[in-house]
Amino acid sequence: MGDPLPPDLFHPACPGVGLPVQIGDKWTGMVLRCLASGPRRFTELRSALRGVTPKVLTETLRAMRRDGLLTRTEYPENPPRVEYALTPLGRSLLDLLDAARRWSDAHLPEVLAARRAYTGDG
């Protein structure tokens, strides 16, 4: 058995409590990847992220803005134009995403085998 967990691991004052937990959600990583090459409009993001609803994309973008991961720039044009772009803080997460992808590439067969064994499909 492993070492016991420290009693203050989930203490409200723990610095980890304030981390942007939405990084692990379904869409944040994909939005980060879509914005890696430069600013994009809402419709461009929606087109690239097939399957995301406008409501969920709006919520994701708001949460990312709140956490300082991206900026939203409105241009006074007719029709109005809005672009989203990564901040330096958001861009700093790209290396983390790349590391997670390398891990996934290396271990996907093991994960899939474990899932099959768990469900009894193999």
Order of alpha helices (4+ residues) and beta strands (2+ residues): alpha-beta-alpha-alpha-beta-beta-alpha-alpha
